[in-house]
Amino acid sequence: MGTCNIDHSHEDVRKKYEVQSEFLPSGINDLLGAFFEKEQTQDILNEVFHLLKKYDLADEKEKAERNRRLELILKNV
């Protein structure tokens, strides 16, 4: 994933999640539910947005890597 200079809002991330939620593993969905209940830094919001972006189009290897990164972030915020 390339670098993006756009800051994504809490609402942007939530909307991206709503679009991709049916494609995510249940464990990630559970972690994201808790994620949205708290304030997050801009860096975290941007990272989660880009991990969710086009998740449904990623191949299995890419999805596994995104899941690993999402879990790492979401378990530590």
mmCIF file of the N, C-alpha and C atoms, coordinates in Angstrom:
data_MODEL
# 
_entry.id   MODEL 
# 
loop_
_atom_site.group_PDB 
_atom_site.id 
_atom_site.type_symbol 
_atom_site.label_atom_id 
_atom_site.label_alt_id 
_atom_site.label_comp_id 
_atom_site.label_asym_id 
_atom_site.label_entity_id 
_atom_site.label_seq_id 
_atom_site.pdbx_PDB_ins_code 
_atom_site.Cartn_x 
_atom_site.Cartn_y 
_atom_site.Cartn_z 
_atom_site.occupancy 
_atom_site.B_iso_or_equiv 
_atom_site.pdbx_formal_charge 
_atom_site.auth_seq_id 
_atom_site.auth_comp_id 
_atom_site.auth_asym_id 
_atom_site.auth_atom_id 
_atom_site.pdbx_PDB_model_num 
ATOM 1   N N  . MET A 1 1  ? 0.836   -1.181  0.000  1.00 0.00 ? 1  MET A N  1 
ATOM 2   C CA . MET A 1 1  ? 0.000   0.000   0.000  1.00 0.00 ? 1  MET A CA 1 
ATOM 3   C C  . MET A 1 1  ? 0.876   1.237   0.000  1.00 0.00 ? 1  MET A C  1 
ATOM 4   N N  . GLY A 1 2  ? 0.530   2.181   -0.833 1.00 0.00 ? 2  GLY A N  1 
ATOM 5   C CA . GLY A 1 2  ? 1.313   3.395   -0.948 1.00 0.00 ? 2  GLY A CA 1 
ATOM 6   C C  . GLY A 1 2  ? 0.979   4.385   0.143  1.00 0.00 ? 2  GLY A C  1 
ATOM 7   N N  . THR A 1 3  ? 1.755   5.437   0.163  1.00 0.00 ? 3  THR A N  1 
ATOM 8   C CA . THR A 1 3  ? 1.541   6.499   1.132  1.00 0.00 ? 3  THR A CA 1 
ATOM 9   C C  . THR A 1 3  ? 0.412   7.399   0.656  1.00 0.00 ? 3  THR A C  1 
ATOM 10  N N  . CYS A 1 4  ? -0.417  7.826   1.578  1.00 0.00 ? 4  CYS A N  1 
ATOM 11  C CA . CYS A 1 4  ? -1.543  8.700   1.272  1.00 0.00 ? 4  CYS A CA 1 
ATOM 12  C C  . CYS A 1 4  ? -1.408  9.950   2.131  1.00 0.00 ? 4  CYS A C  1 
ATOM 13  N N  . ASN A 1 5  ? -1.618  11.096  1.542  1.00 0.00 ? 5  ASN A N  1 
ATOM 14  C CA . ASN A 1 5  ? -1.502  12.351  2.275  1.00 0.00 ? 5  ASN A CA 1 
ATOM 15  C C  . ASN A 1 5  ? -2.841  12.870  2.783  1.00 0.00 ? 5  ASN A C  1 
ATOM 16  N N  . ILE A 1 6  ? -3.887  12.078  2.637  1.00 0.00 ? 6  ILE A N  1 
ATOM 17  C CA . ILE A 1 6  ? -5.215  12.488  3.084  1.00 0.00 ? 6  ILE A CA 1 
ATOM 18  C C  . ILE A 1 6  ? -5.450  11.950  4.493  1.00 0.00 ? 6  ILE A C  1 
ATOM 19  N N  . ASP A 1 7  ? -5.893  12.839  5.388  1.00 0.00 ? 7  ASP A N  1 
ATOM 20  C CA . ASP A 1 7  ? -6.274  12.399  6.723  1.00 0.00 ? 7  ASP A CA 1 
ATOM 21  C C  . ASP A 1 7  ? -7.726  11.953  6.683  1.00 0.00 ? 7  ASP A C  1 
ATOM 22  N N  . HIS A 1 8  ? -7.972  10.752  7.158  1.00 0.00 ? 8  HIS A N  1 
ATOM 23  C CA . HIS A 1 8  ? -9.319  10.188  7.153  1.00 0.00 ? 8  HIS A CA 1 
ATOM 24  C C  . HIS A 1 8  ? -9.946  10.359  8.533  1.00 0.00 ? 8  HIS A C  1 
ATOM 25  N N  . SER A 1 9  ? -11.171 10.817  8.535  1.00 0.00 ? 9  SER A N  1 
ATOM 26  C CA . SER A 1 9  ? -11.884 11.056  9.793  1.00 0.00 ? 9  SER A CA 1 
ATOM 27  C C  . SER A 1 9  ? -12.391 9.742   10.380 1.00 0.00 ? 9  SER A C  1 
ATOM 28  N N  . HIS A 1 10 ? -12.808 9.828   11.622 1.00 0.00 ? 10 HIS A N  1 
ATOM 29  C CA . HIS A 1 10 ? -13.425 8.685   12.302 1.00 0.00 ? 10 HIS A CA 1 
ATOM 30  C C  . HIS A 1 10 ? -14.603 8.189   11.471 1.00 0.00 ? 10 HIS A C  1 
ATOM 31  N N  . GLU A 1 11 ? -15.383 9.132   10.942 1.00 0.00 ? 11 GLU A N  1 
ATOM 32  C CA . GLU A 1 11 ? -16.553 8.789   10.127 1.00 0.00 ? 11 GLU A CA 1 
ATOM 33  C C  . GLU A 1 11 ? -16.145 8.129   8.806  1.00 0.00 ? 11 GLU A C  1 
ATOM 34  N N  . ASP A 1 12 ? -15.071 8.603   8.184  1.00 0.00 ? 12 ASP A N  1 
ATOM 35  C CA . ASP A 1 12 ? -14.569 7.973   6.954  1.00 0.00 ? 12 ASP A CA 1 
ATOM 36  C C  . ASP A 1 12 ? -14.228 6.506   7.198  1.00 0.00 ? 12 ASP A C  1 
ATOM 37  N N  . VAL A 1 13 ? -13.549 6.260   8.307  1.00 0.00 ? 13 VAL A N  1 
ATOM 38  C CA . VAL A 1 13 ? -13.126 4.894   8.631  1.00 0.00 ? 13 VAL A CA 1 
ATOM 39  C C  . VAL A 1 13 ? -14.351 4.030   8.913  1.00 0.00 ? 13 VAL A C  1 
ATOM 40  N N  . ARG A 1 14 ? -15.310 4.576   9.645  1.00 0.00 ? 14 ARG A N  1 
ATOM 41  C CA . ARG A 1 14 ? -16.538 3.821   9.945  1.00 0.00 ? 14 ARG A CA 1 
ATOM 42  C C  . ARG A 1 14 ? -17.290 3.467   8.655  1.00 0.00 ? 14 ARG A C  1 
ATOM 43  N N  . LYS A 1 15 ? -17.395 4.407   7.740  1.00 0.00 ? 15 LYS A N  1 
ATOM 44  C CA . LYS A 1 15 ? -18.090 4.135   6.475  1.00 0.00 ? 15 LYS A CA 1 
ATOM 45  C C  . LYS A 1 15 ? -17.352 3.066   5.667  1.00 0.00 ? 15 LYS A C  1 
ATOM 46  N N  . LYS A 1 16 ? -16.024 3.147   5.640  1.00 0.00 ? 16 LYS A N  1 
ATOM 47  C CA . LYS A 1 16 ? -15.236 2.143   4.918  1.00 0.00 ? 16 LYS A CA 1 
ATOM 48  C C  . LYS A 1 16 ? -15.441 0.779   5.564  1.00 0.00 ? 16 LYS A C  1 
ATOM 49  N N  . TYR A 1 17 ? -15.478 0.742   6.887  1.00 0.00 ? 17 TYR A N  1 
ATOM 50  C CA . TYR A 1 17 ? -15.726 -0.505  7.609  1.00 0.00 ? 17 TYR A CA 1 
ATOM 51  C C  . TYR A 1 17 ? -17.103 -1.073  7.253  1.00 0.00 ? 17 TYR A C  1 
ATOM 52  N N  . GLU A 1 18 ? -18.114 -0.231  7.226  1.00 0.00 ? 18 GLU A N  1 
ATOM 53  C CA . GLU A 1 18 ? -19.468 -0.696  6.931  1.00 0.00 ? 18 GLU A CA 1 
ATOM 54  C C  . GLU A 1 18 ? -19.538 -1.343  5.549  1.00 0.00 ? 18 GLU A C  1 
ATOM 55  N N  . VAL A 1 19 ? -18.792 -0.806  4.588  1.00 0.00 ? 19 VAL A N  1 
ATOM 56  C CA . VAL A 1 19 ? -18.766 -1.360  3.234  1.00 0.00 ? 19 VAL A CA 1 
ATOM 57  C C  . VAL A 1 19 ? -18.044 -2.722  3.215  1.00 0.00 ? 19 VAL A C  1 
ATOM 58  N N  . GLN A 1 20 ? -16.999 -2.849  4.021  1.00 0.00 ? 20 GLN A N  1 
ATOM 59  C CA . GLN A 1 20 ? -16.161 -4.044  3.964  1.00 0.00 ? 20 GLN A CA 1 
ATOM 60  C C  . GLN A 1 20 ? -16.478 -5.088  5.040  1.00 0.00 ? 20 GLN A C  1 
ATOM 61  N N  . SER A 1 21 ? -17.321 -4.769  5.998  1.00 0.00 ? 21 SER A N  1 
ATOM 62  C CA . SER A 1 21 ? -17.530 -5.639  7.161  1.00 0.00 ? 21 SER A CA 1 
ATOM 63  C C  . SER A 1 21 ? -17.935 -7.070  6.810  1.00 0.00 ? 21 SER A C  1 
ATOM 64  N N  . GLU A 1 22 ? -18.725 -7.249  5.767  1.00 0.00 ? 22 GLU A N  1 
ATOM 65  C CA . GLU A 1 22 ? -19.165 -8.602  5.406  1.00 0.00 ? 22 GLU A CA 1 
ATOM 66  C C  . GLU A 1 22 ? -18.018 -9.474  4.892  1.00 0.00 ? 22 GLU A C  1 
ATOM 67  N N  . PHE A 1 23 ? -16.907 -8.864  4.506  1.00 0.00 ? 23 PHE A N  1 
ATOM 68  C CA . PHE A 1 23 ? -15.763 -9.613  3.985  1.00 0.00 ? 23 PHE A CA 1 
ATOM 69  C C  . PHE A 1 23 ? -14.706 -9.899  5.045  1.00 0.00 ? 23 PHE A C  1 
ATOM 70  N N  . LEU A 1 24 ? -14.850 -9.265  6.207  1.00 0.00 ? 24 LEU A N  1 
ATOM 71  C CA . LEU A 1 24 ? -13.856 -9.397  7.274  1.00 0.00 ? 24 LEU A CA 1 
ATOM 72  C C  . LEU A 1 24 ? -14.149 -10.594 8.171  1.00 0.00 ? 24 LEU A C  1 
ATOM 73  N N  . PRO A 1 25 ? -13.107 -11.220 8.734  1.00 0.00 ? 25 PRO A N  1 
ATOM 74  C CA . PRO A 1 25 ? -13.321 -12.303 9.705  1.00 0.00 ? 25 PRO A CA 1 
ATOM 75  C C  . PRO A 1 25 ? -14.036 -11.758 10.951 1.00 0.00 ? 25 PRO A C  1 
ATOM 76  N N  . SER A 1 26 ? -14.793 -12.600 11.619 1.00 0.00 ? 26 SER A N  1 
ATOM 77  C CA . SER A 1 26 ? -15.570 -12.142 12.778 1.00 0.00 ? 26 SER A CA 1 
ATOM 78  C C  . SER A 1 26 ? -14.694 -11.559 13.878 1.00 0.00 ? 26 SER A C  1 
ATOM 79  N N  . GLY A 1 27 ? -13.509 -12.107 14.081 1.00 0.00 ? 27 GLY A N  1 
ATOM 80  C CA . GLY A 1 27 ? -12.612 -11.572 15.108 1.00 0.00 ? 27 GLY A CA 1 
ATOM 81  C C  . GLY A 1 27 ? -12.222 -10.131 14.837 1.00 0.00 ? 27 GLY A C  1 
ATOM 82  N N  . ILE A 1 28 ? -11.974 -9.807  13.581 1.00 0.00 ? 28 ILE A N  1 
ATOM 83  C CA . ILE A 1 28 ? -11.631 -8.435  13.195 1.00 0.00 ? 28 ILE A CA 1 
ATOM 84  C C  . ILE A 1 28 ? -12.851 -7.531  13.368 1.00 0.00 ? 28 ILE A C  1 
ATOM 85  N N  . ASN A 1 29 ? -14.014 -8.032  13.000 1.00 0.00 ? 29 ASN A N  1 
ATOM 86  C CA . ASN A 1 29 ? -15.249 -7.249  13.193 1.00 0.00 ? 29 ASN A CA 1 
ATOM 87  C C  . ASN A 1 29 ? -15.446 -6.909  14.664 1.00 0.00 ? 29 ASN A C  1 
ATOM 88  N N  . ASP A 1 30 ? -15.218 -7.879  15.544 1.00 0.00 ? 30 ASP A N  1 
ATOM 89  C CA . ASP A 1 30 ? -15.367 -7.635  16.985 1.00 0.00 ? 30 ASP A CA 1 
ATOM 90  C C  . ASP A 1 30 ? -14.389 -6.562  17.464 1.00 0.00 ? 30 ASP A C  1 
ATOM 91  N N  . LEU A 1 31 ? -13.132 -6.657  17.030 1.00 0.00 ? 31 LEU A N  1 
ATOM 92  C CA . LEU A 1 31 ? -12.123 -5.672  17.427 1.00 0.00 ? 31 LEU A CA 1 
ATOM 93  C C  . LEU A 1 31 ? -12.458 -4.282  16.894 1.00 0.00 ? 31 LEU A C  1 
ATOM 94  N N  . LEU A 1 32 ? -12.973 -4.211  15.688 1.00 0.00 ? 32 LEU A N  1 
ATOM 95  C CA . LEU A 1 32 ? -13.330 -2.912  15.117 1.00 0.00 ? 32 LEU A CA 1 
ATOM 96  C C  . LEU A 1 32 ? -14.516 -2.295  15.839 1.00 0.00 ? 32 LEU A C  1 
ATOM 97  N N  . GLY A 1 33 ? -15.425 -3.122  16.333 1.00 0.00 ? 33 GLY A N  1 
ATOM 98  C CA . GLY A 1 33 ? -16.538 -2.595  17.120 1.00 0.00 ? 33 GLY A CA 1 
ATOM 99  C C  . GLY A 1 33 ? -16.043 -1.824  18.328 1.00 0.00 ? 33 GLY A C  1 
ATOM 100 N N  . ALA A 1 34 ? -15.065 -2.384  19.025 1.00 0.00 ? 34 ALA A N  1 
ATOM 101 C CA . ALA A 1 34 ? -14.478 -1.710  20.192 1.00 0.00 ? 34 ALA A CA 1 
ATOM 102 C C  . ALA A 1 34 ? -13.656 -0.492  19.752 1.00 0.00 ? 34 ALA A C  1 
ATOM 103 N N  . PHE A 1 35 ? -12.989 -0.596  18.629 1.00 0.00 ? 35 PHE A N  1 
ATOM 104 C CA . PHE A 1 35 ? -12.157 0.482   18.090 1.00 0.00 ? 35 PHE A CA 1 
ATOM 105 C C  . PHE A 1 35 ? -12.964 1.766   17.910 1.00 0.00 ? 35 PHE A C  1 
ATOM 106 N N  . PHE A 1 36 ? -14.176 1.648   17.408 1.00 0.00 ? 36 PHE A N  1 
ATOM 107 C CA . PHE A 1 36 ? -14.991 2.823   17.119 1.00 0.00 ? 36 PHE A CA 1 
ATOM 108 C C  . PHE A 1 36 ? -15.577 3.477   18.369 1.00 0.00 ? 36 PHE A C  1 
ATOM 109 N N  . GLU A 1 37 ? -15.488 2.800   19.491 1.00 0.00 ? 37 GLU A N  1 
ATOM 110 C CA . GLU A 1 37 ? -16.012 3.370   20.734 1.00 0.00 ? 37 GLU A CA 1 
ATOM 111 C C  . GLU A 1 37 ? -15.054 4.363   21.381 1.00 0.00 ? 37 GLU A C  1 
ATOM 112 N N  . LYS A 1 38 ? -13.803 4.421   20.894 1.00 0.00 ? 38 LYS A N  1 
ATOM 113 C CA . LYS A 1 38 ? -12.788 5.289   21.493 1.00 0.00 ? 38 LYS A CA 1 
ATOM 114 C C  . LYS A 1 38 ? -12.262 6.285   20.459 1.00 0.00 ? 38 LYS A C  1 
ATOM 115 N N  . GLU A 1 39 ? -11.704 7.367   20.970 1.00 0.00 ? 39 GLU A N  1 
ATOM 116 C CA . GLU A 1 39 ? -10.999 8.316   20.105 1.00 0.00 ? 39 GLU A CA 1 
ATOM 117 C C  . GLU A 1 39 ? -9.696  7.662   19.670 1.00 0.00 ? 39 GLU A C  1 
ATOM 118 N N  . GLN A 1 40 ? -9.287  7.926   18.424 1.00 0.00 ? 40 GLN A N  1 
ATOM 119 C CA . GLN A 1 40 ? -8.051  7.355   17.894 1.00 0.00 ? 40 GLN A CA 1 
ATOM 120 C C  . GLN A 1 40 ? -7.183  8.471   17.326 1.00 0.00 ? 40 GLN A C  1 
ATOM 121 N N  . THR A 1 41 ? -5.890  8.218   17.261 1.00 0.00 ? 41 THR A N  1 
ATOM 122 C CA . THR A 1 41 ? -4.987  9.196   16.660 1.00 0.00 ? 41 THR A CA 1 
ATOM 123 C C  . THR A 1 41 ? -5.206  9.216   15.151 1.00 0.00 ? 41 THR A C  1 
ATOM 124 N N  . GLN A 1 42 ? -4.783  10.298  14.536 1.00 0.00 ? 42 GLN A N  1 
ATOM 125 C CA . GLN A 1 42 ? -4.928  10.419  13.085 1.00 0.00 ? 42 GLN A CA 1 
ATOM 126 C C  . GLN A 1 42 ? -4.144  9.331   12.363 1.00 0.00 ? 42 GLN A C  1 
ATOM 127 N N  . ASP A 1 43 ? -2.949  9.013   12.837 1.00 0.00 ? 43 ASP A N  1 
ATOM 128 C CA . ASP A 1 43 ? -2.143  7.963   12.204 1.00 0.00 ? 43 ASP A CA 1 
ATOM 129 C C  . ASP A 1 43 ? -2.853  6.614   12.228 1.00 0.00 ? 43 ASP A C  1 
ATOM 130 N N  . ILE A 1 44 ? -3.480  6.294   13.338 1.00 0.00 ? 44 ILE A N  1 
ATOM 131 C CA . ILE A 1 44 ? -4.204  5.014   13.460 1.00 0.00 ? 44 ILE A CA 1 
ATOM 132 C C  . ILE A 1 44 ? -5.416  5.011   12.545 1.00 0.00 ? 44 ILE A C  1 
ATOM 133 N N  . LEU A 1 45 ? -6.164  6.106   12.517 1.00 0.00 ? 45 LEU A N  1 
ATOM 134 C CA . LEU A 1 45 ? -7.329  6.184   11.627 1.00 0.00 ? 45 LEU A CA 1 
ATOM 135 C C  . LEU A 1 45 ? -6.911  5.983   10.175 1.00 0.00 ? 45 LEU A C  1 
ATOM 136 N N  . ASN A 1 46 ? -5.837  6.647   9.770  1.00 0.00 ? 46 ASN A N  1 
ATOM 137 C CA . ASN A 1 46 ? -5.370  6.523   8.387  1.00 0.00 ? 46 ASN A CA 1 
ATOM 138 C C  . ASN A 1 46 ? -4.940  5.095   8.079  1.00 0.00 ? 46 ASN A C  1 
ATOM 139 N N  . GLU A 1 47 ? -4.214  4.467   8.994  1.00 0.00 ? 47 GLU A N  1 
ATOM 140 C CA . GLU A 1 47 ? -3.730  3.103   8.765  1.00 0.00 ? 47 GLU A CA 1 
ATOM 141 C C  . GLU A 1 47 ? -4.894  2.122   8.641  1.00 0.00 ? 47 GLU A C  1 
ATOM 142 N N  . VAL A 1 48 ? -5.854  2.209   9.540  1.00 0.00 ? 48 VAL A N  1 
ATOM 143 C CA . VAL A 1 48 ? -7.001  1.297   9.502  1.00 0.00 ? 48 VAL A CA 1 
ATOM 144 C C  . VAL A 1 48 ? -7.812  1.530   8.227  1.00 0.00 ? 48 VAL A C  1 
ATOM 145 N N  . PHE A 1 49 ? -8.002  2.779   7.848  1.00 0.00 ? 49 PHE A N  1 
ATOM 146 C CA . PHE A 1 49 ? -8.725  3.083   6.609  1.00 0.00 ? 49 PHE A CA 1 
ATOM 147 C C  . PHE A 1 49 ? -8.073  2.369   5.430  1.00 0.00 ? 49 PHE A C  1 
ATOM 148 N N  . HIS A 1 50 ? -6.760  2.468   5.319  1.00 0.00 ? 50 HIS A N  1 
ATOM 149 C CA . HIS A 1 50 ? -6.082  1.890   4.163  1.00 0.00 ? 50 HIS A CA 1 
ATOM 150 C C  . HIS A 1 50 ? -6.018  0.369   4.208  1.00 0.00 ? 50 HIS A C  1 
ATOM 151 N N  . LEU A 1 51 ? -6.055  -0.210  5.395  1.00 0.00 ? 51 LEU A N  1 
ATOM 152 C CA . LEU A 1 51 ? -6.126  -1.665  5.491  1.00 0.00 ? 51 LEU A CA 1 
ATOM 153 C C  . LEU A 1 51 ? -7.511  -2.168  5.078  1.00 0.00 ? 51 LEU A C  1 
ATOM 154 N N  . LEU A 1 52 ? -8.523  -1.363  5.318  1.00 0.00 ? 52 LEU A N  1 
ATOM 155 C CA . LEU A 1 52 ? -9.890  -1.742  4.929  1.00 0.00 ? 52 LEU A CA 1 
ATOM 156 C C  . LEU A 1 52 ? -10.184 -1.442  3.461  1.00 0.00 ? 52 LEU A C  1 
ATOM 157 N N  . LYS A 1 53 ? -9.497  -0.446  2.906  1.00 0.00 ? 53 LYS A N  1 
ATOM 158 C CA . LYS A 1 53 ? -9.768  -0.011  1.535  1.00 0.00 ? 53 LYS A CA 1 
ATOM 159 C C  . LYS A 1 53 ? -9.551  -1.166  0.555  1.00 0.00 ? 53 LYS A C  1 
ATOM 160 N N  . LYS A 1 54 ? -10.572 -1.447  -0.237 1.00 0.00 ? 54 LYS A N  1 
ATOM 161 C CA . LYS A 1 54 ? -10.551 -2.508  -1.253 1.00 0.00 ? 54 LYS A CA 1 
ATOM 162 C C  . LYS A 1 54 ? -10.187 -3.883  -0.680 1.00 0.00 ? 54 LYS A C  1 
ATOM 163 N N  . TYR A 1 55 ? -10.512 -4.082  0.593  1.00 0.00 ? 55 TYR A N  1 
ATOM 164 C CA . TYR A 1 55 ? -10.259 -5.373  1.236  1.00 0.00 ? 55 TYR A CA 1 
ATOM 165 C C  . TYR A 1 55 ? -10.904 -6.504  0.449  1.00 0.00 ? 55 TYR A C  1 
ATOM 166 N N  . ASP A 1 56 ? -12.133 -6.270  -0.005 1.00 0.00 ? 56 ASP A N  1 
ATOM 167 C CA . ASP A 1 56 ? -12.885 -7.301  -0.718 1.00 0.00 ? 56 ASP A CA 1 
ATOM 168 C C  . ASP A 1 56 ? -12.223 -7.718  -2.024 1.00 0.00 ? 56 ASP A C  1 
ATOM 169 N N  . LEU A 1 57 ? -11.377 -6.863  -2.583 1.00 0.00 ? 57 LEU A N  1 
ATOM 170 C CA . LEU A 1 57 ? -10.721 -7.171  -3.856 1.00 0.00 ? 57 LEU A CA 1 
ATOM 171 C C  . LEU A 1 57 ? -9.340  -7.814  -3.680 1.00 0.00 ? 57 LEU A C  1 
ATOM 172 N N  . ALA A 1 58 ? -8.849  -7.845  -2.460 1.00 0.00 ? 58 ALA A N  1 
ATOM 173 C CA . ALA A 1 58 ? -7.520  -8.397  -2.198 1.00 0.00 ? 58 ALA A CA 1 
ATOM 174 C C  . ALA A 1 58 ? -7.535  -9.925  -2.330 1.00 0.00 ? 58 ALA A C  1 
ATOM 175 N N  . ASP A 1 59 ? -6.388  -10.481 -2.750 1.00 0.00 ? 59 ASP A N  1 
ATOM 176 C CA . ASP A 1 59 ? -6.288  -11.950 -2.805 1.00 0.00 ? 59 ASP A CA 1 
ATOM 177 C C  . ASP A 1 59 ? -6.093  -12.489 -1.373 1.00 0.00 ? 59 ASP A C  1 
ATOM 178 N N  . GLU A 1 60 ? -6.149  -13.793 -1.232 1.00 0.00 ? 60 GLU A N  1 
ATOM 179 C CA . GLU A 1 60 ? -6.104  -14.403 0.103  1.00 0.00 ? 60 GLU A CA 1 
ATOM 180 C C  . GLU A 1 60 ? -4.824  -14.073 0.861  1.00 0.00 ? 60 GLU A C  1 
ATOM 181 N N  . LYS A 1 61 ? -3.711  -14.046 0.171  1.00 0.00 ? 61 LYS A N  1 
ATOM 182 C CA . LYS A 1 61 ? -2.437  -13.720 0.816  1.00 0.00 ? 61 LYS A CA 1 
ATOM 183 C C  . LYS A 1 61 ? -2.454  -12.286 1.339  1.00 0.00 ? 61 LYS A C  1 
ATOM 184 N N  . GLU A 1 62 ? -2.957  -11.365 0.527  1.00 0.00 ? 62 GLU A N  1 
ATOM 185 C CA . GLU A 1 62 ? -3.055  -9.965  0.936  1.00 0.00 ? 62 GLU A CA 1 
ATOM 186 C C  . GLU A 1 62 ? -4.034  -9.804  2.097  1.00 0.00 ? 62 GLU A C  1 
ATOM 187 N N  . LYS A 1 63 ? -5.156  -10.511 2.056  1.00 0.00 ? 63 LYS A N  1 
ATOM 188 C CA . LYS A 1 63 ? -6.123  -10.440 3.156  1.00 0.00 ? 63 LYS A CA 1 
ATOM 189 C C  . LYS A 1 63 ? -5.499  -10.937 4.452  1.00 0.00 ? 63 LYS A C  1 
ATOM 190 N N  . ALA A 1 64 ? -4.731  -12.009 4.386  1.00 0.00 ? 64 ALA A N  1 
ATOM 191 C CA . ALA A 1 64 ? -4.079  -12.538 5.584  1.00 0.00 ? 64 ALA A CA 1 
ATOM 192 C C  . ALA A 1 64 ? -3.122  -11.512 6.183  1.00 0.00 ? 64 ALA A C  1 
ATOM 193 N N  . GLU A 1 65 ? -2.369  -10.823 5.336  1.00 0.00 ? 65 GLU A N  1 
ATOM 194 C CA . GLU A 1 65 ? -1.448  -9.782  5.805  1.00 0.00 ? 65 GLU A CA 1 
ATOM 195 C C  . GLU A 1 65 ? -2.222  -8.608  6.407  1.00 0.00 ? 65 GLU A C  1 
ATOM 196 N N  . ARG A 1 66 ? -3.294  -8.202  5.755  1.00 0.00 ? 66 ARG A N  1 
ATOM 197 C CA . ARG A 1 66 ? -4.111  -7.103  6.294  1.00 0.00 ? 66 ARG A CA 1 
ATOM 198 C C  . ARG A 1 66 ? -4.732  -7.506  7.624  1.00 0.00 ? 66 ARG A C  1 
ATOM 199 N N  . ASN A 1 67 ? -5.220  -8.745  7.722  1.00 0.00 ? 67 ASN A N  1 
ATOM 200 C CA . ASN A 1 67 ? -5.801  -9.217  8.981  1.00 0.00 ? 67 ASN A CA 1 
ATOM 201 C C  . ASN A 1 67 ? -4.763  -9.174  10.096 1.00 0.00 ? 67 ASN A C  1 
ATOM 202 N N  . ARG A 1 68 ? -3.542  -9.601  9.787  1.00 0.00 ? 68 ARG A N  1 
ATOM 203 C CA . ARG A 1 68 ? -2.471  -9.607  10.784 1.00 0.00 ? 68 ARG A CA 1 
ATOM 204 C C  . ARG A 1 68 ? -2.188  -8.177  11.262 1.00 0.00 ? 68 ARG A C  1 
ATOM 205 N N  . ARG A 1 69 ? -2.097  -7.247  10.316 1.00 0.00 ? 69 ARG A N  1 
ATOM 206 C CA . ARG A 1 69 ? -1.825  -5.856  10.668 1.00 0.00 ? 69 ARG A CA 1 
ATOM 207 C C  . ARG A 1 69 ? -2.987  -5.228  11.433 1.00 0.00 ? 69 ARG A C  1 
ATOM 208 N N  . LEU A 1 70 ? -4.209  -5.524  11.003 1.00 0.00 ? 70 LEU A N  1 
ATOM 209 C CA . LEU A 1 70 ? -5.375  -4.999  11.722 1.00 0.00 ? 70 LEU A CA 1 
ATOM 210 C C  . LEU A 1 70 ? -5.409  -5.503  13.157 1.00 0.00 ? 70 LEU A C  1 
ATOM 211 N N  . GLU A 1 71 ? -5.179  -6.805  13.332 1.00 0.00 ? 71 GLU A N  1 
ATOM 212 C CA . GLU A 1 71 ? -5.174  -7.362  14.687 1.00 0.00 ? 71 GLU A CA 1 
ATOM 213 C C  . GLU A 1 71 ? -4.111  -6.704  15.547 1.00 0.00 ? 71 GLU A C  1 
ATOM 214 N N  . LEU A 1 72 ? -2.933  -6.538  15.001 1.00 0.00 ? 72 LEU A N  1 
ATOM 215 C CA . LEU A 1 72 ? -1.841  -5.907  15.735 1.00 0.00 ? 72 LEU A CA 1 
ATOM 216 C C  . LEU A 1 72 ? -2.233  -4.494  16.191 1.00 0.00 ? 72 LEU A C  1 
ATOM 217 N N  . ILE A 1 73 ? -2.804  -3.725  15.283 1.00 0.00 ? 73 ILE A N  1 
ATOM 218 C CA . ILE A 1 73 ? -3.219  -2.350  15.620 1.00 0.00 ? 73 ILE A CA 1 
ATOM 219 C C  . ILE A 1 73 ? -4.366  -2.372  16.624 1.00 0.00 ? 73 ILE A C  1 
ATOM 220 N N  . LEU A 1 74 ? -5.403  -3.136  16.320 1.00 0.00 ? 74 LEU A N  1 
ATOM 221 C CA . LEU A 1 74 ? -6.628  -3.084  17.110 1.00 0.00 ? 74 LEU A CA 1 
ATOM 222 C C  . LEU A 1 74 ? -6.470  -3.648  18.515 1.00 0.00 ? 74 LEU A C  1 
ATOM 223 N N  . LYS A 1 75 ? -5.559  -4.551  18.705 1.00 0.00 ? 75 LYS A N  1 
ATOM 224 C CA . LYS A 1 75 ? -5.331  -5.113  20.036 1.00 0.00 ? 75 LYS A CA 1 
ATOM 225 C C  . LYS A 1 75 ? -4.440  -4.194  20.889 1.00 0.00 ? 75 LYS A C  1 
ATOM 226 N N  . ASN A 1 76 ? -3.872  -3.176  20.264 1.00 0.00 ? 76 ASN A N  1 
ATOM 227 C CA . ASN A 1 76 ? -2.954  -2.292  20.992 1.00 0.00 ? 76 ASN A CA 1 
ATOM 228 C C  . ASN A 1 76 ? -3.427  -0.849  21.075 1.00 0.00 ? 76 ASN A C  1 
ATOM 229 N N  . VAL A 1 77 ? -4.684  -0.588  20.750 1.00 0.00 ? 77 VAL A N  1 
ATOM 230 C CA . VAL A 1 77 ? -5.209  0.774   20.888 1.00 0.00 ? 77 VAL A CA 1 
ATOM 231 C C  . VAL A 1 77 ? -6.178  0.849   22.040 1.00 0.00 ? 77 VAL A C  1 
# 
